[in-house]
Every structure is written in structure tokens, then in C-alpha cells.
Amino acid sequence: MSEHILSSKLYYGIWIALMVLTVVTAGVATIDLGPFNTIVALLIATSKALLVILFFMHVKYTSEKLTKMVIISSIFWLLLLLFLSLTDYGTRYAGHG
């Protein structure tokens, strides 16, 4: 596996982008968007997470097989947690209808 050396200029650019997105997150939190507040916050958070994952964790430069395996595993665990949470929620409130 070859090592990827990125310029400090790129790291500073990504850091500035993360700081700008953080300020945007704080700014959007003060605006009432109704039901879209959560959606906008999650979109901004996802953008920040992608920057961190792709560049700081060097996922952009790893093998495709490893990346696919991690994505499939992540989706599996997300679905498992959602299923278990919804099962728990359903059993707690099924008799309160």
C-alpha cells in the first residue's frame, strides 16, 4: 500500500471549510426553518463528516474493496440498530393505544 502525502495547503483548506461549515451550522440553528431544521443540520454535518473521512482519515486513497466493505458493514449496523430501536419502541407503546 503506497503512502499518500498531501500538501499542508490542502489540509488548511479543508480545515477552513470545516470551520466555515461549523459557523454555518451555528447560523442556521438561529433560523426557524420549521421541519427542515433537522434536515439542514444533518446535511451540513454529513458534509463535514465526509471531509474528515475522505481526507484526514485518507479513505479517498484506500482500496475500493476496503471502502465497500466498510460501507456495507456500516449500513448493516445502522439497519440493525434502527430495527432494534423500533422493536423496543413498538413493545413499549403497543398497549397504550
Backbone atoms as SQL, in Angstrom:
CREATE TABLE atoms (id INTEGER PRIMARY KEY, chain TEXT, resi INTEGER, resn TEXT, atom TEXT, x REAL, y REAL, z REAL);
INSERT INTO atoms VALUES
  (1, 'A', 1, 'MET', 'N', 0.852, -1.173, 0.000),
  (2, 'A', 1, 'MET', 'CA', 0.000, 0.000, 0.000),
  (3, 'A', 1, 'MET', 'C', 0.894, 1.231, 0.000),
  (4, 'A', 2, 'SER', 'N', 0.682, 2.119, -0.948),
  (5, 'A', 2, 'SER', 'CA', 1.525, 3.308, -1.048),
  (6, 'A', 2, 'SER', 'C', 1.009, 4.409, -0.135),
  (7, 'A', 3, 'GLU', 'N', 1.932, 5.209, 0.336),
  (8, 'A', 3, 'GLU', 'CA', 1.597, 6.298, 1.234),
  (9, 'A', 3, 'GLU', 'C', 1.272, 7.537, 0.422),
  (10, 'A', 4, 'HIS', 'N', 0.219, 8.216, 0.797),
  (11, 'A', 4, 'HIS', 'CA', -0.173, 9.441, 0.110),
  (12, 'A', 4, 'HIS', 'C', 0.188, 10.628, 0.986),
  (13, 'A', 5, 'ILE', 'N', 1.018, 11.490, 0.438),
  (14, 'A', 5, 'ILE', 'CA', 1.427, 12.684, 1.161),
  (15, 'A', 5, 'ILE', 'C', 0.684, 13.857, 0.553),
  (16, 'A', 6, 'LEU', 'N', -0.116, 14.509, 1.384),
  (17, 'A', 6, 'LEU', 'CA', -0.899, 15.650, 0.927),
  (18, 'A', 6, 'LEU', 'C', -0.234, 16.933, 1.392),
  (19, 'A', 7, 'SER', 'N', -0.428, 17.977, 0.618),
  (20, 'A', 7, 'SER', 'CA', 0.195, 19.249, 0.961),
  (21, 'A', 7, 'SER', 'C', -0.500, 19.878, 2.167),
  (22, 'A', 8, 'SER', 'N', 0.261, 20.645, 2.908),
  (23, 'A', 8, 'SER', 'CA', -0.313, 21.339, 4.061),
  (24, 'A', 8, 'SER', 'C', -1.349, 22.360, 3.599),
  (25, 'A', 9, 'LYS', 'N', -1.197, 22.862, 2.392),
  (26, 'A', 9, 'LYS', 'CA', -2.171, 23.810, 1.835),
  (27, 'A', 9, 'LYS', 'C', -3.559, 23.163, 1.735),
  (28, 'A', 10, 'LEU', 'N', -3.604, 21.898, 1.311),
  (29, 'A', 10, 'LEU', 'CA', -4.870, 21.179, 1.221),
  (30, 'A', 10, 'LEU', 'C', -5.472, 20.971, 2.607),
  (31, 'A', 11, 'TYR', 'N', -4.636, 20.599, 3.580),
  (32, 'A', 11, 'TYR', 'CA', -5.136, 20.406, 4.938),
  (33, 'A', 11, 'TYR', 'C', -5.697, 21.708, 5.510),
  (34, 'A', 12, 'TYR', 'N', -5.006, 22.814, 5.278),
  (35, 'A', 12, 'TYR', 'CA', -5.510, 24.099, 5.764),
  (36, 'A', 12, 'TYR', 'C', -6.812, 24.473, 5.060),
  (37, 'A', 13, 'GLY', 'N', -6.916, 24.177, 3.785),
  (38, 'A', 13, 'GLY', 'CA', -8.152, 24.451, 3.051),
  (39, 'A', 13, 'GLY', 'C', -9.324, 23.653, 3.602),
  (40, 'A', 14, 'ILE', 'N', -9.079, 22.389, 3.904),
  (41, 'A', 14, 'ILE', 'CA', -10.133, 21.547, 4.471),
  (42, 'A', 14, 'ILE', 'C', -10.499, 22.038, 5.872),
  (43, 'A', 15, 'TRP', 'N', -9.513, 22.418, 6.652),
  (44, 'A', 15, 'TRP', 'CA', -9.770, 22.938, 7.993),
  (45, 'A', 15, 'TRP', 'C', -10.612, 24.212, 7.918),
  (46, 'A', 16, 'ILE', 'N', -10.298, 25.101, 6.997),
  (47, 'A', 16, 'ILE', 'CA', -11.083, 26.328, 6.819),
  (48, 'A', 16, 'ILE', 'C', -12.516, 25.975, 6.406),
  (49, 'A', 17, 'ALA', 'N', -12.664, 25.009, 5.499),
  (50, 'A', 17, 'ALA', 'CA', -14.004, 24.576, 5.082),
  (51, 'A', 17, 'ALA', 'C', -14.791, 24.036, 6.276),
  (52, 'A', 18, 'LEU', 'N', -14.127, 23.254, 7.136),
  (53, 'A', 18, 'LEU', 'CA', -14.794, 22.722, 8.325),
  (54, 'A', 18, 'LEU', 'C', -15.207, 23.845, 9.275),
  (55, 'A', 19, 'MET', 'N', -14.359, 24.844, 9.434),
  (56, 'A', 19, 'MET', 'CA', -14.696, 25.981, 10.292),
  (57, 'A', 19, 'MET', 'C', -15.867, 26.782, 9.726),
  (58, 'A', 20, 'VAL', 'N', -15.867, 26.983, 8.415),
  (59, 'A', 20, 'VAL', 'CA', -16.970, 27.705, 7.767),
  (60, 'A', 20, 'VAL', 'C', -18.273, 26.937, 7.937),
  (61, 'A', 21, 'LEU', 'N', -18.221, 25.626, 7.732),
  (62, 'A', 21, 'LEU', 'CA', -19.423, 24.816, 7.905),
  (63, 'A', 21, 'LEU', 'C', -19.902, 24.813, 9.357),
  (64, 'A', 22, 'THR', 'N', -18.987, 24.911, 10.304),
  (65, 'A', 22, 'THR', 'CA', -19.371, 24.999, 11.717),
  (66, 'A', 22, 'THR', 'C', -20.096, 26.312, 11.989),
  (67, 'A', 23, 'VAL', 'N', -19.589, 27.400, 11.426),
  (68, 'A', 23, 'VAL', 'CA', -20.243, 28.704, 11.582),
  (69, 'A', 23, 'VAL', 'C', -21.617, 28.683, 10.904),
  (70, 'A', 24, 'VAL', 'N', -21.696, 28.061, 9.738),
  (71, 'A', 24, 'VAL', 'CA', -22.983, 27.939, 9.039),
  (72, 'A', 24, 'VAL', 'C', -23.963, 27.129, 9.890),
  (73, 'A', 25, 'THR', 'N', -23.493, 26.075, 10.518),
  (74, 'A', 25, 'THR', 'CA', -24.348, 25.272, 11.392),
  (75, 'A', 25, 'THR', 'C', -24.899, 26.130, 12.522),
  (76, 'A', 26, 'ALA', 'N', -24.036, 26.913, 13.157),
  (77, 'A', 26, 'ALA', 'CA', -24.481, 27.778, 14.255),
  (78, 'A', 26, 'ALA', 'C', -25.456, 28.837, 13.743),
  (79, 'A', 27, 'GLY', 'N', -25.204, 29.372, 12.552),
  (80, 'A', 27, 'GLY', 'CA', -26.096, 30.382, 11.987),
  (81, 'A', 27, 'GLY', 'C', -27.456, 29.822, 11.628),
  (82, 'A', 28, 'VAL', 'N', -27.470, 28.642, 11.034),
  (83, 'A', 28, 'VAL', 'CA', -28.728, 28.017, 10.641),
  (84, 'A', 28, 'VAL', 'C', -29.551, 27.634, 11.878),
  (85, 'A', 29, 'ALA', 'N', -28.878, 27.337, 12.981),
  (86, 'A', 29, 'ALA', 'CA', -29.586, 26.962, 14.206),
  (87, 'A', 29, 'ALA', 'C', -30.412, 28.123, 14.755),
  (88, 'A', 30, 'THR', 'N', -30.057, 29.341, 14.400),
  (89, 'A', 30, 'THR', 'CA', -30.801, 30.501, 14.885),
  (90, 'A', 30, 'THR', 'C', -31.973, 30.869, 13.978),
  (91, 'A', 31, 'ILE', 'N', -32.081, 30.209, 12.837),
  (92, 'A', 31, 'ILE', 'CA', -33.154, 30.482, 11.879),
  (93, 'A', 31, 'ILE', 'C', -34.221, 29.404, 12.014),
  (94, 'A', 32, 'ASP', 'N', -35.475, 29.821, 12.052),
  (95, 'A', 32, 'ASP', 'CA', -36.566, 28.854, 12.152),
  (96, 'A', 32, 'ASP', 'C', -36.943, 28.366, 10.758),
  (97, 'A', 33, 'LEU', 'N', -36.547, 27.155, 10.455),
  (98, 'A', 33, 'LEU', 'CA', -36.866, 26.551, 9.166),
  (99, 'A', 33, 'LEU', 'C', -37.996, 25.532, 9.286),
  (100, 'A', 34, 'GLY', 'N', -38.633, 25.509, 10.438),
  (101, 'A', 34, 'GLY', 'CA', -39.713, 24.553, 10.660),
  (102, 'A', 34, 'GLY', 'C', -39.182, 23.142, 10.691),
  (103, 'A', 35, 'PRO', 'N', -39.822, 22.235, 9.962),
  (104, 'A', 35, 'PRO', 'CA', -39.380, 20.840, 9.982),
  (105, 'A', 35, 'PRO', 'C', -38.059, 20.607, 9.241),
  (106, 'A', 36, 'PHE', 'N', -37.553, 21.615, 8.554),
  (107, 'A', 36, 'PHE', 'CA', -36.310, 21.446, 7.787),
  (108, 'A', 36, 'PHE', 'C', -35.060, 21.742, 8.607),
  (109, 'A', 37, 'ASN', 'N', -35.221, 22.212, 9.853),
  (110, 'A', 37, 'ASN', 'CA', -34.049, 22.474, 10.710),
  (111, 'A', 37, 'ASN', 'C', -33.174, 21.235, 10.841),
  (112, 'A', 38, 'THR', 'N', -33.781, 20.111, 11.148),
  (113, 'A', 38, 'THR', 'CA', -33.025, 18.873, 11.338),
  (114, 'A', 38, 'THR', 'C', -32.383, 18.420, 10.032),
  (115, 'A', 39, 'ILE', 'N', -33.112, 18.537, 8.936),
  (116, 'A', 39, 'ILE', 'CA', -32.590, 18.111, 7.638),
  (117, 'A', 39, 'ILE', 'C', -31.368, 18.931, 7.254),
  (118, 'A', 40, 'VAL', 'N', -31.449, 20.249, 7.411),
  (119, 'A', 40, 'VAL', 'CA', -30.323, 21.117, 7.062),
  (120, 'A', 40, 'VAL', 'C', -29.130, 20.835, 7.973),
  (121, 'A', 41, 'ALA', 'N', -29.383, 20.661, 9.267),
  (122, 'A', 41, 'ALA', 'CA', -28.292, 20.368, 10.209),
  (123, 'A', 41, 'ALA', 'C', -27.617, 19.041, 9.853),
  (124, 'A', 42, 'LEU', 'N', -28.405, 18.031, 9.500),
  (125, 'A', 42, 'LEU', 'CA', -27.828, 16.741, 9.126),
  (126, 'A', 42, 'LEU', 'C', -27.050, 16.813, 7.819),
  (127, 'A', 43, 'LEU', 'N', -27.520, 17.606, 6.868),
  (128, 'A', 43, 'LEU', 'CA', -26.784, 17.775, 5.606),
  (129, 'A', 43, 'LEU', 'C', -25.431, 18.437, 5.842),
  (130, 'A', 44, 'ILE', 'N', -25.410, 19.458, 6.681),
  (131, 'A', 44, 'ILE', 'CA', -24.148, 20.137, 6.988),
  (132, 'A', 44, 'ILE', 'C', -23.216, 19.185, 7.745),
  (133, 'A', 45, 'ALA', 'N', -23.764, 18.461, 8.713),
  (134, 'A', 45, 'ALA', 'CA', -22.947, 17.507, 9.484),
  (135, 'A', 45, 'ALA', 'C', -22.393, 16.400, 8.589),
  (136, 'A', 46, 'THR', 'N', -23.198, 15.949, 7.634),
  (137, 'A', 46, 'THR', 'CA', -22.742, 14.920, 6.706),
  (138, 'A', 46, 'THR', 'C', -21.613, 15.447, 5.829),
  (139, 'A', 47, 'SER', 'N', -21.725, 16.686, 5.388),
  (140, 'A', 47, 'SER', 'CA', -20.663, 17.298, 4.583),
  (141, 'A', 47, 'SER', 'C', -19.357, 17.370, 5.368),
  (142, 'A', 48, 'LYS', 'N', -19.448, 17.785, 6.623),
  (143, 'A', 48, 'LYS', 'CA', -18.253, 17.860, 7.459),
  (144, 'A', 48, 'LYS', 'C', -17.662, 16.472, 7.692),
  (145, 'A', 49, 'ALA', 'N', -18.518, 15.501, 7.953),
  (146, 'A', 49, 'ALA', 'CA', -18.035, 14.132, 8.179),
  (147, 'A', 49, 'ALA', 'C', -17.347, 13.580, 6.935),
  (148, 'A', 50, 'LEU', 'N', -17.901, 13.866, 5.755),
  (149, 'A', 50, 'LEU', 'CA', -17.277, 13.403, 4.518),
  (150, 'A', 50, 'LEU', 'C', -15.893, 13.998, 4.329),
  (151, 'A', 51, 'LEU', 'N', -15.736, 15.283, 4.619),
  (152, 'A', 51, 'LEU', 'CA', -14.413, 15.911, 4.508),
  (153, 'A', 51, 'LEU', 'C', -13.409, 15.236, 5.440),
  (154, 'A', 52, 'VAL', 'N', -13.820, 15.007, 6.672),
  (155, 'A', 52, 'VAL', 'CA', -12.922, 14.374, 7.647),
  (156, 'A', 52, 'VAL', 'C', -12.576, 12.957, 7.217),
  (157, 'A', 53, 'ILE', 'N', -13.593, 12.201, 6.821),
  (158, 'A', 53, 'ILE', 'CA', -13.361, 10.803, 6.452),
  (159, 'A', 53, 'ILE', 'C', -12.489, 10.692, 5.203),
  (160, 'A', 54, 'LEU', 'N', -12.807, 11.470, 4.188),
  (161, 'A', 54, 'LEU', 'CA', -12.076, 11.351, 2.923),
  (162, 'A', 54, 'LEU', 'C', -10.626, 11.810, 3.018),
  (163, 'A', 55, 'PHE', 'N', -10.379, 12.928, 3.696),
  (164, 'A', 55, 'PHE', 'CA', -9.038, 13.489, 3.665),
  (165, 'A', 55, 'PHE', 'C', -8.219, 13.223, 4.925),
  (166, 'A', 56, 'PHE', 'N', -8.771, 13.503, 6.113),
  (167, 'A', 56, 'PHE', 'CA', -7.993, 13.303, 7.329),
  (168, 'A', 56, 'PHE', 'C', -7.798, 11.825, 7.647),
  (169, 'A', 57, 'MET', 'N', -8.774, 10.994, 7.292),
  (170, 'A', 57, 'MET', 'CA', -8.646, 9.558, 7.528),
  (171, 'A', 57, 'MET', 'C', -8.113, 8.825, 6.296),
  (172, 'A', 58, 'HIS', 'N', -7.838, 9.557, 5.229),
  (173, 'A', 58, 'HIS', 'CA', -7.235, 9.045, 3.991),
  (174, 'A', 58, 'HIS', 'C', -8.054, 7.951, 3.303),
  (175, 'A', 59, 'VAL', 'N', -9.361, 7.971, 3.493),
  (176, 'A', 59, 'VAL', 'CA', -10.208, 6.962, 2.850),
  (177, 'A', 59, 'VAL', 'C', -10.246, 7.175, 1.341),
  (178, 'A', 60, 'LYS', 'N', -10.043, 8.393, 0.918),
  (179, 'A', 60, 'LYS', 'CA', -10.050, 8.693, -0.514),
  (180, 'A', 60, 'LYS', 'C', -8.961, 7.900, -1.250),
  (181, 'A', 61, 'TYR', 'N', -7.927, 7.519, -0.530),
  (182, 'A', 61, 'TYR', 'CA', -6.788, 6.872, -1.176),
  (183, 'A', 61, 'TYR', 'C', -6.643, 5.394, -0.827),
  (184, 'A', 62, 'THR', 'N', -7.667, 4.804, -0.209),
  (185, 'A', 62, 'THR', 'CA', -7.590, 3.387, 0.133),
  (186, 'A', 62, 'THR', 'C', -8.155, 2.542, -1.009),
  (187, 'A', 63, 'SER', 'N', -8.049, 1.243, -0.858),
  (188, 'A', 63, 'SER', 'CA', -8.544, 0.356, -1.906),
  (189, 'A', 63, 'SER', 'C', -10.070, 0.381, -1.942),
  (190, 'A', 64, 'GLU', 'N', -10.617, 0.146, -3.113),
  (191, 'A', 64, 'GLU', 'CA', -12.072, 0.166, -3.271),
  (192, 'A', 64, 'GLU', 'C', -12.731, -0.975, -2.511),
  (193, 'A', 65, 'LYS', 'N', -12.086, -2.122, -2.451),
  (194, 'A', 65, 'LYS', 'CA', -12.669, -3.263, -1.742),
  (195, 'A', 65, 'LYS', 'C', -12.830, -2.953, -0.256),
  (196, 'A', 66, 'LEU', 'N', -11.819, -2.336, 0.346),
  (197, 'A', 66, 'LEU', 'CA', -11.899, -1.988, 1.756),
  (198, 'A', 66, 'LEU', 'C', -13.001, -0.964, 1.990),
  (199, 'A', 67, 'THR', 'N', -13.085, 0.024, 1.129),
  (200, 'A', 67, 'THR', 'CA', -14.104, 1.056, 1.269),
  (201, 'A', 67, 'THR', 'C', -15.499, 0.445, 1.160),
  (202, 'A', 68, 'LYS', 'N', -15.716, -0.433, 0.185),
  (203, 'A', 68, 'LYS', 'CA', -17.022, -1.079, 0.029),
  (204, 'A', 68, 'LYS', 'C', -17.360, -1.927, 1.251),
  (205, 'A', 69, 'MET', 'N', -16.379, -2.637, 1.790),
  (206, 'A', 69, 'MET', 'CA', -16.621, -3.468, 2.955),
  (207, 'A', 69, 'MET', 'C', -17.039, -2.613, 4.155),
  (208, 'A', 70, 'VAL', 'N', -16.374, -1.493, 4.347),
  (209, 'A', 70, 'VAL', 'CA', -16.705, -0.607, 5.465),
  (210, 'A', 70, 'VAL', 'C', -18.100, -0.012, 5.278),
  (211, 'A', 71, 'ILE', 'N', -18.445, 0.381, 4.067),
  (212, 'A', 71, 'ILE', 'CA', -19.769, 0.959, 3.810),
  (213, 'A', 71, 'ILE', 'C', -20.858, -0.082, 4.049),
  (214, 'A', 72, 'ILE', 'N', -20.666, -1.280, 3.539),
  (215, 'A', 72, 'ILE', 'CA', -21.663, -2.344, 3.729),
  (216, 'A', 72, 'ILE', 'C', -21.804, -2.674, 5.215),
  (217, 'A', 73, 'SER', 'N', -20.700, -2.753, 5.920),
  (218, 'A', 73, 'SER', 'CA', -20.750, -3.034, 7.362),
  (219, 'A', 73, 'SER', 'C', -21.469, -1.914, 8.109),
  (220, 'A', 74, 'SER', 'N', -21.195, -0.691, 7.738),
  (221, 'A', 74, 'SER', 'CA', -21.842, 0.455, 8.396),
  (222, 'A', 74, 'SER', 'C', -23.345, 0.446, 8.170),
  (223, 'A', 75, 'ILE', 'N', -23.762, 0.177, 6.946),
  (224, 'A', 75, 'ILE', 'CA', -25.197, 0.123, 6.649),
  (225, 'A', 75, 'ILE', 'C', -25.858, -1.022, 7.402),
  (226, 'A', 76, 'PHE', 'N', -25.190, -2.165, 7.475),
  (227, 'A', 76, 'PHE', 'CA', -25.729, -3.307, 8.224),
  (228, 'A', 76, 'PHE', 'C', -25.958, -2.932, 9.684),
  (229, 'A', 77, 'TRP', 'N', -24.955, -2.333, 10.331),
  (230, 'A', 77, 'TRP', 'CA', -25.086, -1.976, 11.742),
  (231, 'A', 77, 'TRP', 'C', -26.128, -0.887, 11.950),
  (232, 'A', 78, 'LEU', 'N', -26.220, 0.065, 11.027),
  (233, 'A', 78, 'LEU', 'CA', -27.240, 1.106, 11.129),
  (234, 'A', 78, 'LEU', 'C', -28.633, 0.486, 11.070),
  (235, 'A', 79, 'LEU', 'N', -28.854, -0.413, 10.110),
  (236, 'A', 79, 'LEU', 'CA', -30.152, -1.069, 9.989),
  (237, 'A', 79, 'LEU', 'C', -30.458, -1.929, 11.217),
  (238, 'A', 80, 'LEU', 'N', -29.448, -2.611, 11.731),
  (239, 'A', 80, 'LEU', 'CA', -29.640, -3.424, 12.931),
  (240, 'A', 80, 'LEU', 'C', -30.045, -2.551, 14.120),
  (241, 'A', 81, 'LEU', 'N', -29.356, -1.451, 14.321),
  (242, 'A', 81, 'LEU', 'CA', -29.687, -0.553, 15.430),
  (243, 'A', 81, 'LEU', 'C', -31.072, 0.058, 15.261),
  (244, 'A', 82, 'LEU', 'N', -31.424, 0.458, 14.032),
  (245, 'A', 82, 'LEU', 'CA', -32.760, 1.007, 13.794),
  (246, 'A', 82, 'LEU', 'C', -33.829, -0.047, 14.065),
  (247, 'A', 83, 'PHE', 'N', -33.612, -1.258, 13.584),
  (248, 'A', 83, 'PHE', 'CA', -34.570, -2.343, 13.799),
  (249, 'A', 83, 'PHE', 'C', -34.761, -2.608, 15.291),
  (250, 'A', 84, 'LEU', 'N', -33.671, -2.719, 16.032),
  (251, 'A', 84, 'LEU', 'CA', -33.774, -2.984, 17.467),
  (252, 'A', 84, 'LEU', 'C', -34.428, -1.818, 18.207),
  (253, 'A', 85, 'SER', 'N', -34.120, -0.601, 17.803),
  (254, 'A', 85, 'SER', 'CA', -34.735, 0.576, 18.442),
  (255, 'A', 85, 'SER', 'C', -36.235, 0.617, 18.175),
  (256, 'A', 86, 'LEU', 'N', -36.618, 0.354, 16.926),
  (257, 'A', 86, 'LEU', 'CA', -38.041, 0.366, 16.592),
  (258, 'A', 86, 'LEU', 'C', -38.778, -0.786, 17.262),
  (259, 'A', 87, 'THR', 'N', -38.126, -1.917, 17.405),
  (260, 'A', 87, 'THR', 'CA', -38.736, -3.035, 18.118),
  (261, 'A', 87, 'THR', 'C', -38.978, -2.667, 19.570),
  (262, 'A', 88, 'ASP', 'N', -37.999, -2.047, 20.194),
  (263, 'A', 88, 'ASP', 'CA', -38.135, -1.604, 21.577),
  (264, 'A', 88, 'ASP', 'C', -39.253, -0.570, 21.698),
  (265, 'A', 89, 'TYR', 'N', -39.283, 0.371, 20.805),
  (266, 'A', 89, 'TYR', 'CA', -40.310, 1.411, 20.822),
  (267, 'A', 89, 'TYR', 'C', -41.697, 0.798, 20.649),
  (268, 'A', 90, 'GLY', 'N', -41.810, -0.151, 19.731),
  (269, 'A', 90, 'GLY', 'CA', -43.092, -0.804, 19.475),
  (270, 'A', 90, 'GLY', 'C', -43.603, -1.595, 20.653),
  (271, 'A', 91, 'THR', 'N', -42.726, -2.248, 21.389),
  (272, 'A', 91, 'THR', 'CA', -43.164, -3.038, 22.542),
  (273, 'A', 91, 'THR', 'C', -43.501, -2.151, 23.740),
  (274, 'A', 92, 'ARG', 'N', -42.921, -1.010, 23.843),
  (275, 'A', 92, 'ARG', 'CA', -43.212, -0.121, 24.975),
  (276, 'A', 92, 'ARG', 'C', -44.556, 0.567, 24.839),
  (277, 'A', 93, 'TYR', 'N', -44.910, 0.931, 23.623),
  (278, 'A', 93, 'TYR', 'CA', -46.100, 1.737, 23.427),
  (279, 'A', 93, 'TYR', 'C', -47.229, 1.006, 22.707),
  (280, 'A', 94, 'ALA', 'N', -47.103, -0.293, 22.515),
  (281, 'A', 94, 'ALA', 'CA', -48.140, -1.052, 21.812),
  (282, 'A', 94, 'ALA', 'C', -49.443, -1.111, 22.625),
  (283, 'A', 95, 'GLY', 'N', -49.343, -1.183, 23.914),
  (284, 'A', 95, 'GLY', 'CA', -50.525, -1.292, 24.758),
  (285, 'A', 95, 'GLY', 'C', -51.150, 0.039, 25.154),
  (286, 'A', 96, 'HIS', 'N', -50.573, 1.152, 24.702),
  (287, 'A', 96, 'HIS', 'CA', -51.069, 2.476, 25.098),
  (288, 'A', 96, 'HIS', 'C', -51.935, 3.109, 24.018),
  (289, 'A', 97, 'GLY', 'N', -52.560, 2.344, 23.182),
  (290, 'A', 97, 'GLY', 'CA', -53.310, 2.889, 22.062),
  (291, 'A', 97, 'GLY', 'C', -54.726, 2.924, 22.291);
